[in-house]
Amino acid sequence: PALFARYKTAADYAAASREDIEGLIRSIGFFRNKAASLIGLGQKLVDCFGGEVPRTLDELVTLPGVGRKTANVVLGNAFGVPGLAIDTHFLRLANRWKWTTSTDPVKIEAQVAELIEPREWTILSHRVIFHGRRVCQARKPACGACSLASMCPSYGVGPTDPDTAVMLLKGDRVPQIAARAGIEL
């Protein structure tokens, strides 16, 4: 995207104007707050970390706009350090799958960490979030088009009829998602 073409280093972000960054990211939600965070992030990286992205959770969460979820995504994807990225989708599915009854992301992270091998945490996070966005949405999960239906303790929360459920699937991979559930489109 245009943002990454124009700004390549922490120093570039630190020196950027808020108006310029806002113009480049206007299409995303909370673009004003995110523009301020990007500039603050660049400044903190330059001032405190020599312009480099830190490699620990404790250091990452000191950066503007970075919480545990983002820190775990960075650690897992950039540095190969296992981490669980607990967002709203992960929270919902962890509860539907009875991995936890908590709504506290830190507690969910600790409880799921006891169930899953660390080497699986990063990819698990991506897959759970993908599933939560595309199949097991908050209001109307597509139970009848879910490849995990036979294992799901919450099966039936959403429509179980495959023809009805397949209409609830989201994203550009609907045919593949449906096929995994044994549905031909």
C-alpha positions in Angstrom: 0.0 0.0 0.0 0.9 3.6 -0.4 1.7 4.0 3.3 4.5 1.4 3.2 5.8 2.8 -0.1 6.3 6.2 1.4 7.4 5.3 4.9 10.0 2.6 5.2 11.8 3.1 8.5 10.9 4.1 12.1 12.6 7.4 11.5 10.4 8.0 8.5 7.3 7.5 10.6 8.8 9.6 13.5 9.3 12.6 11.0 5.9 12.2 9.2 3.1 14.7 9.3 -0.1 13.5 10.8 -2.1 14.9 7.9 0.0 12.9 5.4 -0.5 9.6 7.2 -4.2 10.3 7.7 -4.6 10.9 4.0 -2.9 7.6 3.2 -5.0 5.5 5.7 -8.3 7.4 5.6 -10.1 4.3 4.4 -9.5 2.3 7.6 -11.4 2.7 10.9 -10.1 5.2 13.5 -7.6 6.5 11.0 -6.9 9.7 13.0 -6.0 7.7 16.2 -4.0 5.2 14.1 -2.0 8.0 12.4 -1.1 9.4 15.8 -0.1 6.0 17.0 2.1 5.4 13.9 4.0 8.6 14.4 4.4 7.9 18.2 5.4 4.4 17.4 8.1 5.6 15.0 9.3 8.2 17.6 9.5 5.6 20.4 11.3 3.0 18.2 13.9 5.7 17.3 14.3 7.1 20.8 14.2 3.9 22.8 15.1 1.0 20.5 17.6 2.4 18.0 14.9 2.3 15.3 14.5 -1.5 15.6 11.3 -3.4 16.5 11.8 -4.9 20.0 11.7 -8.7 20.3 9.9 -9.1 23.7 6.3 -8.8 24.7 7.1 -6.5 27.6 8.9 -4.1 25.3 6.4 -4.3 22.4 3.4 -3.3 24.6 5.2 -0.1 25.6 4.8 1.1 22.0 1.9 3.4 21.1 -1.0 1.5 19.7 0.4 -1.9 20.6 -1.4 -4.2 23.0 -0.9 -7.9 23.8 -2.7 -9.1 20.7 -0.6 -7.0 18.3 2.6 -7.8 20.2 1.9 -11.5 19.9 1.2 -11.2 16.2 4.5 -9.4 15.7 6.5 -11.9 17.8 5.0 -14.9 16.0 5.1 -13.6 12.4 8.3 -11.4 12.5 10.4 -13.3 15.0 9.0 -16.8 15.2 8.3 -16.4 18.9 5.1 -18.4 19.8 2.2 -16.2 20.9 -1.6 -16.3 21.1 -3.4 -13.3 19.5 -6.6 -13.0 21.5 -9.0 -10.7 19.6 -12.8 -10.6 19.7 -13.1 -13.5 17.3 -10.6 -15.7 19.3 -12.4 -14.8 22.5 -15.8 -15.8 21.1 -14.7 -19.1 19.6 -12.7 -20.1 22.7 -15.9 -19.7 24.6 -18.1 -21.5 22.1 -15.6 -24.4 22.0 -15.6 -24.5 25.8 -11.8 -23.9 26.0 -12.7 -21.2 28.6 -15.5 -19.3 30.1 -13.5 -16.1 30.6 -13.9 -12.9 28.7 -10.6 -11.6 29.9 -8.0 -11.9 27.0 -5.1 -12.4 29.4 -6.9 -15.2 31.2 -8.0 -16.8 27.9 -4.4 -16.6 26.6 -3.2 -18.4 29.7 -5.9 -21.1 29.6 -5.5 -21.8 25.9 -1.7 -21.9 26.3 -2.3 -24.9 28.7 -4.3 -26.7 26.0 -2.2 -26.2 22.9 1.5 -26.7 22.2 3.5 -23.4 21.9 4.7 -24.3 18.4 1.0 -24.2 17.3 0.1 -20.8 18.9 0.8 -18.5 16.1 -0.9 -20.5 13.3 -3.8 -21.4 15.7 -4.4 -17.7 16.3 -4.6 -17.0 12.5 -6.9 -20.0 11.9 -9.2 -19.2 14.8 -9.5 -15.6 13.8 -10.1 -16.5 10.1 -12.8 -19.0 11.2 -14.4 -16.4 13.5 -14.6 -13.9 10.7 -15.7 -16.2 7.9 -17.8 -19.0 9.5 -18.5 -18.6 13.2 -19.6 -15.0 13.3 -20.9 -13.3 16.5 -24.6 -13.0 15.6 -25.3 -15.8 13.1 -22.6 -18.5 13.0 -22.9 -20.7 9.9 -23.2 -24.0 11.9 -24.5 -26.0 8.9 -21.6 -25.0 6.8 -18.9 -25.5 9.4 -16.2 -28.1 9.0 -15.8 -28.3 12.8 -19.5 -28.9 13.4 -19.1 -32.5 14.5 -16.7 -31.4 17.3 -18.3 -28.2 18.3 -20.1 -28.1 21.7 -22.0 -25.0 20.5 -23.3 -26.6 17.3 -26.8 -25.2 16.7 -26.2 -21.7 17.9 -26.6 -20.7 14.3 -28.6 -22.3 11.4 -27.8 -26.0 10.9 -29.4 -26.3 7.5 -26.5 -26.3 5.0 -28.3 -24.3 2.3 -29.2 -21.6 4.9 -25.8 -21.7 6.6 -23.7 -21.4 3.4 -25.4 -18.0 2.7 -23.9 -16.8 6.0 -20.3 -17.5 5.0 -18.1 -14.4 4.5 -15.1 -13.6 2.4 -13.5 -14.5 -0.9 -12.9 -18.2 0.0 -16.6 -19.2 0.4 -16.3 -22.1 -2.1 -13.3 -23.6 -0.3 -14.9 -23.1 3.1 -18.1 -24.8 2.0 -16.2 -27.6 0.4 -14.4 -28.4 3.7 -17.8 -28.8 5.2 -18.8 -31.1 2.4 -21.0 -28.6 0.6 -20.8 -28.3 -3.2 -21.6 -24.8 -4.5 
